[in-house]
Amino acid sequence: MPAPTPAGVRIVQRLSSTRTFATLAPHVIPAMDRAVHRLTRGKVLLSARMLPGVVLTATGAKSGLPRRTPLACMPEAGGTFILIGSNFGRTEHPSWTANLLAHPEATISWKGRDIPVRARLLEGAERDRVWAEVLAFWPPYATYQARVRRPIRLFRLTRRD
């Protein structure tokens, strides 16, 4: 598939900032991503056509069971990743963030490879600095933050040995 054009990216950014998108996307996009990811043995994540994406496998905070969640991410230099708990601008934190708070050791599938990671919630000045980078990376996150009173959680994932 060809890379998205700058005009295509702007259209998706505009659409992803709408309330309709915030209502529909949480039900459609993850299900579609899980199915395609499974069918391609971890090589394709449809939503990653616009934003880099991983499939996070974390231990459920309440159930203790493995939970697989396709997520957009912001790769950083040095092999770390930032996960953004925007929940498409919905009022509650996404459940995967509670899972990482309870069980920070997880695995991500990145470009067909499984990578063991440790998650750390970013806070204070570090969070503020990374949040500015996140907004430069994908401006619609500002719209999501404006809709909710909760601070959007940011996690840095580092590889575990």
N, C-alpha and C positions, 0 to 999 in steps of 0.2 A: 504494500500500500504506500502511496506517496505521502510525504510529510504534509501536515496541514499548512495552508497558506496563512500569512499574517492576517488577512481579512477574515479567514475562517476562524482563527483563534479569537479575534475581536468579537465575532458573532457569538461564539460559544461563551465567551466571558460575559457578554451582555445577557444572553439567555440564562446562564447559570446564576445570575444575580436576581432573577425574578422569584416571586413567591410561589408561582406555579411549579417552577423547577424544584424548589425546596420541598414542595409537597409530593411531587411524583418521583423525583430522582432516587430518594432513599429506598424505594420499593423496586424500581426497575433496574437501575445501574448495577447494584451489587449482585442481584440474581443473574443478570446477563454476564457480568464479569466472572462469577463463580463457574457458570456453565462453560463458557469459552475457555477459561483457564484450565478446567478439568479436561475438556476435550482435546486441548492442544498440549497436554502434559506439562503445563506451567510455562509454555513459551509465549502465549499471547494473552494480553489483558486489554480488552477493547477500550476502556476508558483511558488507557495509557497513550492513546493516539493524541490526546490533547495535553495531558499532564502525566508526568512519570507516575508509575503506580507499582505497588507491591500487594501481595496477599499476606496479611499478618495472621499467623497462627499463635494465639495466646491462650492461656488457661483461664477459663471462666471464673470470675470473682466469686460467684455464688455456687455454681455447679461443679467447678473443678474439672470440667470437660474441655477438650480442645475446641476453640472457636476460630473459624477461618473467616476473615473479613478482607475484601478487596478495598484498598485505600489509595488515594492520591498521596504522593510524598514529594518532598523536596530533597533530592540528593545533595550532599555537601562534599566539598573537596576532602579527600582523605578517607572516603568510604563510609561516612556516617550518613544517616537519613533523618529528616525531620518529618514527623507525622503531625497533622493538624486536625484537632478534634472539633471541626466546625459543625458537623452534623447538618450540613447544608443550611445553616442559619436557623435551625430549630431550637426551641427553648432549652431542652435538656442536653446534658453531655452525652455523647455516644457511648454505648455500653462497652465498646472495646477500650475506652480510656480507663474505666473502672477496672477492667481486667488487667491492664498494664500496671495500674497503681497497686493492685493486690499481688500480682505475679509479674515482675518486670522482665523475667527471662522468657523469651519468645523466639519465634522463627519467622523470617520473611522469605517469600519466594520473589526473587528479583531476576528478571530476564531468564527464567527457566532454572535458576539455581536456588537451592535452599540455603539460607544463611542464618546461623544462630546469632541472636542479638540480645542485648540488654537495654531496656528502655529507662529513660530518666526524664521525669517531668521538669520542664524548664520554668524557672521562677525569677522574679525580680528583674534586675538590669539585663541579665542574660536573656530572659524571655523577651524583654522589650527590644533588644538588639535583633534577635532572631525574627520577631514579629515583623519588624521593618523589612527584613530580607524576604519574608513570606509574602508580604504585600507587594513588593517589587516583582516577585516571582509569579504571583497570581492575584491581581487586584480585586477580584470579586470577594476575597476573604474579608475585605473591609465592609462590604455590604452585609455579609453574614454576621460580623461582630456588631454592627449597628443595630441589628434586629434583636439581639439578646442581651440580657443583663449580666450573664455569666462571662467570665473571661474564657476565651477559647483556649483549650489546653494544647500545649505544644510539647512533644516528646522528641528527644534525640535518641536514636537507636545507634548503638555501637556494637561492632562484631564481638562475639564471645569466642575465646579460644577453646 
